Amino acid sequence: MQMQAETNLMSDADMAEEIVIETQDVNVFYGDNHALRGVSLDIPKHQVMALIGPSGCGKSTYLRCLNRMNDTVEGCRVVGKILLDGIDIYGPQVDEVLLRARVGMVFQKPNPFPKSIYDNVAYGPRIHGLAANKDELDEIVLSSLEKAGLLKEVQDRLHSSGTGLSGGQQQRLCIARALAVRPEIILMDEPCSALDPIATAKVEELIDELKENYTIIIVTHSMQQAARVSQRTAFFHLGEIVETGPTEQIFTSPIDERTQGYITGRFG
């Protein structure tokens, strides 16, 4: 009876979470390759969701579905429903350019534009008409750099090239660039894999701060990183979600043997 009560309490807590993305039976095909198989996953608002699993298990494919980046891959077909605030993002009425402003992305390798630090961050607001004048644009650029934890390091060289920054600084510049268009959700595809431990720690600290105002979904090959930064974790294997739940539970008492095997290093 006590176990049943604890389960009910857990269900009530889960129900209290506001879900921002609902993924319903999503399948992804690259030509004849069935890359994602019947994936259903709810993403809670203002939390960090970590996606873990061996290479080639579908983590990045799933992530790229959430802002329709897979639309740019020839021969890719997405079946199922992905709802953002209740609206199917693959519906005919959805503008993918505006969607990608709401659902920003930070890639595995830092990819600043070959422009100044200022122009890297200002690019999106200019495209989307978010600033009425230079003063407003300045405010967006400076506040985005501040949110990305980079302003103090670059405020004296805003008109220097973004490609001249260190790897960790470039990645935080890319995060600032994503923040500048006022997204609700930030997708991160192994954002620290090209960074040294010090730069990684700064990005992880930043992720912890950003979750107060943004929903973050991070693909990571590092289970230690998933344990440090996320509140919920989903384990992918062979294109399917094997198990999802609170991060602590996934790492300390997983239900599925495959999750246990991956976490303990028996495969992966």
C-alpha positions as CSV (number, residue, x, y, z in Angstrom):
1,M,0.0,0.0,0.0
2,Q,2.8,2.4,0.8
3,M,4.5,1.8,-2.5
4,Q,1.2,2.5,-4.3
5,A,0.9,5.8,-2.4
6,E,4.4,6.9,-3.4
7,T,3.6,6.1,-7.0
8,N,0.5,8.2,-6.8
9,L,2.4,11.1,-5.3
10,M,4.9,10.9,-8.1
11,S,2.2,10.9,-10.7
12,D,0.6,14.0,-9.1
13,A,4.1,15.8,-9.2
14,D,4.5,14.9,-12.8
15,M,1.1,16.1,-13.7
16,A,1.9,19.5,-12.0
17,E,4.8,20.0,-14.4
18,E,3.9,22.2,-17.4
19,I,4.7,20.3,-20.6
20,V,6.1,22.5,-23.4
21,I,6.8,19.9,-26.0
22,E,4.8,16.7,-26.5
23,T,6.3,14.1,-28.9
24,Q,3.8,11.4,-30.0
25,D,4.8,8.2,-31.7
26,V,7.5,9.9,-33.9
27,N,9.3,7.9,-36.5
28,V,12.1,9.2,-38.7
29,F,13.3,7.7,-42.0
30,Y,16.4,8.6,-43.9
31,G,15.5,6.9,-47.2
32,D,15.1,3.2,-46.2
33,N,16.9,3.7,-42.8
34,H,14.4,3.7,-40.0
35,A,16.3,6.0,-37.6
36,L,13.7,6.7,-34.9
37,R,11.0,4.2,-33.9
38,G,7.8,5.3,-32.2
39,V,9.4,7.9,-29.9
40,S,7.0,9.5,-27.4
41,L,8.4,12.0,-24.9
42,D,7.1,15.0,-22.9
43,I,9.5,17.9,-22.2
44,P,8.7,19.9,-19.1
45,K,9.0,23.6,-19.1
46,H,12.1,25.3,-17.5
47,Q,13.9,22.1,-16.9
48,V,17.0,20.5,-18.5
49,M,16.2,17.2,-20.3
50,A,19.3,15.1,-21.1
51,L,19.3,12.6,-24.0
52,I,21.8,9.8,-23.5
53,G,22.7,6.6,-25.3
54,P,25.3,5.0,-27.5
55,S,26.5,6.7,-30.8
56,G,23.9,6.2,-33.6
57,C,21.0,5.6,-31.2
58,G,18.8,8.5,-32.5
59,K,19.5,11.2,-29.9
60,S,20.6,13.9,-32.4
61,T,18.0,12.8,-34.9
62,Y,15.3,13.4,-32.3
63,L,16.8,16.7,-31.3
64,R,16.8,17.9,-34.9
65,C,13.1,17.0,-35.2
66,L,12.2,19.6,-32.5
67,N,13.1,22.6,-34.7
68,R,12.7,20.9,-38.1
69,M,16.4,20.9,-38.9
70,N,15.8,17.5,-40.5
71,D,13.8,19.3,-43.2
72,T,17.3,20.3,-44.6
73,V,18.3,16.6,-45.0
74,E,17.4,15.2,-48.4
75,G,15.3,12.0,-48.2
76,C,14.4,12.5,-44.5
77,R,10.8,11.8,-43.6
78,V,9.2,12.5,-40.2
79,V,6.0,10.7,-39.1
80,G,4.0,11.3,-35.9
81,K,3.3,14.5,-34.0
82,I,5.5,17.0,-32.2
83,L,3.4,19.6,-30.4
84,L,4.9,22.9,-29.1
85,D,2.4,24.5,-26.8
86,G,-0.2,22.3,-28.3
87,I,0.5,23.2,-31.9
88,D,1.9,20.6,-34.4
89,I,5.2,22.1,-35.5
90,Y,5.0,20.0,-38.8
91,G,1.6,21.5,-39.6
92,P,1.2,23.5,-42.8
93,Q,0.6,26.7,-40.9
94,V,4.0,26.7,-39.1
95,D,6.8,28.9,-40.5
96,E,10.0,26.9,-39.8
97,V,12.1,30.2,-39.7
98,L,9.9,31.5,-36.9
99,L,9.9,28.1,-35.3
100,R,13.8,28.1,-35.2
101,A,13.7,31.4,-33.5
102,R,11.5,30.0,-30.7
103,V,13.5,26.8,-30.6
104,G,17.2,27.8,-30.8
105,M,20.0,25.4,-31.4
106,V,23.7,25.2,-30.2
107,F,25.8,22.7,-32.2
108,Q,28.5,20.3,-31.2
109,K,31.3,22.5,-32.6
110,P,31.2,26.2,-32.0
111,N,30.2,27.9,-35.3
112,P,30.4,31.7,-35.0
113,F,29.8,33.6,-38.2
114,P,33.0,35.2,-39.7
115,K,31.7,38.6,-38.4
116,S,32.4,40.7,-35.3
117,I,31.2,39.5,-31.9
118,Y,28.6,42.2,-32.0
119,D,27.3,41.2,-35.4
120,N,27.2,37.6,-34.5
121,V,24.7,38.3,-31.7
122,A,22.9,41.1,-33.7
123,Y,22.3,38.9,-36.8
124,G,19.1,37.2,-35.6
125,P,17.4,40.3,-34.1
126,R,18.1,42.2,-37.4
127,I,16.6,39.3,-39.5
128,H,13.5,39.1,-37.3
129,G,13.0,42.8,-36.8
130,L,13.3,42.6,-33.0
131,A,14.9,46.0,-32.5
132,A,13.4,49.3,-33.6
133,N,16.7,51.2,-33.5
134,K,20.4,51.0,-32.7
135,D,19.9,51.5,-29.0
136,E,17.4,48.6,-28.8
137,L,19.8,46.4,-30.8
138,D,22.7,47.4,-28.5
139,E,20.6,46.4,-25.5
140,I,19.7,43.0,-27.0
141,V,23.3,42.3,-27.9
142,L,24.7,43.3,-24.5
143,S,22.0,41.5,-22.5
144,S,22.4,38.3,-24.6
145,L,26.2,38.3,-24.0
146,E,25.5,38.9,-20.3
147,K,23.1,36.0,-20.1
148,A,25.6,33.8,-21.9
149,G,28.3,34.7,-19.3
150,L,30.5,36.3,-21.9
151,L,30.0,40.1,-21.6
152,K,32.8,40.8,-19.1
153,E,35.3,38.9,-21.3
154,V,34.5,40.7,-24.6
155,Q,33.0,44.1,-23.7
156,D,36.2,45.9,-24.8
157,R,36.3,44.1,-28.2
158,L,32.8,43.8,-29.5
159,H,33.9,44.7,-33.0
160,S,36.7,42.1,-33.1
161,S,36.0,38.8,-35.0
162,G,34.0,36.2,-33.2
163,T,36.3,33.5,-34.7
164,G,39.2,35.0,-32.7
165,L,37.8,33.8,-29.4
166,S,38.8,30.6,-27.6
167,G,36.7,27.5,-28.2
168,G,34.8,27.9,-25.0
169,Q,34.2,31.6,-25.6
170,Q,33.0,30.8,-29.2
171,Q,30.5,28.3,-27.8
172,R,29.1,30.9,-25.3
173,L,29.0,33.4,-28.2
174,C,26.8,30.8,-30.1
175,I,24.6,30.5,-27.0
176,A,24.3,34.3,-26.9
177,R,23.4,34.3,-30.6
178,A,20.6,31.8,-29.9
179,L,19.4,33.8,-26.9
180,A,19.2,37.1,-28.9
181,V,16.1,36.0,-30.8
182,R,14.2,35.4,-27.5
183,P,13.7,31.6,-27.8
184,E,11.6,29.6,-25.4
185,I,13.6,26.4,-25.9
186,I,17.3,25.8,-26.4
187,L,18.5,22.6,-28.1
188,M,22.2,21.6,-27.4
189,D,23.8,18.9,-29.4
190,E,26.9,17.8,-27.4
191,P,27.8,21.4,-26.8
192,C,30.9,20.6,-24.7
193,S,32.4,17.8,-26.7
194,A,35.0,20.1,-28.4
195,L,35.8,22.0,-25.1
196,D,38.4,21.6,-22.4
197,P,37.3,20.9,-18.8
198,I,37.4,24.5,-17.7
199,A,35.3,25.7,-20.7
200,T,33.0,22.7,-20.1
201,A,32.4,23.7,-16.5
202,K,31.5,27.3,-17.6
203,V,29.0,26.1,-20.1
204,E,27.5,23.7,-17.5
205,E,27.2,26.5,-15.0
206,L,25.5,28.6,-17.7
207,I,23.0,25.8,-18.5
208,D,22.1,25.7,-14.8
209,E,21.4,29.4,-14.8
210,L,19.5,29.4,-18.1
211,K,17.0,26.8,-17.0
212,E,15.3,29.5,-14.8
213,N,14.0,31.1,-18.0
214,Y,14.4,28.5,-20.8
215,T,13.6,24.9,-21.4
216,I,16.9,23.1,-22.4
217,I,17.3,19.7,-24.2
218,I,20.8,18.5,-24.3
219,V,22.3,15.6,-26.1
220,T,25.4,14.4,-24.3
221,H,27.9,11.5,-24.6
222,S,28.9,12.2,-21.0
223,M,26.8,10.5,-18.4
224,Q,28.6,12.6,-15.7
225,Q,27.5,15.7,-17.5
226,A,23.9,14.5,-17.8
227,A,23.9,13.8,-14.0
228,R,25.3,17.2,-13.3
229,V,23.1,19.4,-15.4
230,S,19.7,17.7,-16.0
231,Q,16.6,17.2,-14.0
232,R,15.2,14.5,-16.4
233,T,16.9,12.0,-18.6
234,A,15.8,9.9,-21.6
235,F,17.9,6.9,-22.6
236,F,17.8,6.1,-26.3
237,H,18.9,2.7,-27.8
238,L,18.6,1.5,-31.4
239,G,16.2,4.4,-32.4
240,E,13.9,3.9,-29.4
241,I,13.4,5.4,-26.0
242,V,14.1,2.7,-23.5
243,E,13.5,4.6,-20.4
244,T,12.8,8.2,-19.2
245,G,12.4,9.7,-15.8
246,P,14.0,11.9,-13.1
247,T,17.8,11.9,-13.7
248,E,18.6,10.7,-10.2
249,Q,16.3,7.7,-10.6
250,I,17.6,6.8,-14.1
251,F,21.2,6.8,-12.8
252,T,20.7,5.1,-9.4
253,S,17.8,2.7,-9.9
254,P,16.9,2.3,-13.6
255,I,14.1,0.0,-14.4
256,D,15.3,-1.5,-17.7
257,E,18.3,-3.8,-17.9
258,R,19.6,-2.0,-21.0
259,T,19.7,1.3,-19.1
260,Q,21.6,-0.4,-16.3
261,G,24.0,-1.9,-18.8
262,Y,24.7,1.4,-20.5
263,I,25.2,3.3,-17.3
264,T,27.5,0.7,-15.8
265,G,29.6,0.6,-19.1
266,R,28.7,-2.9,-20.2
267,F,28.0,-1.4,-23.7
268,G,28.0,1.9,-25.4
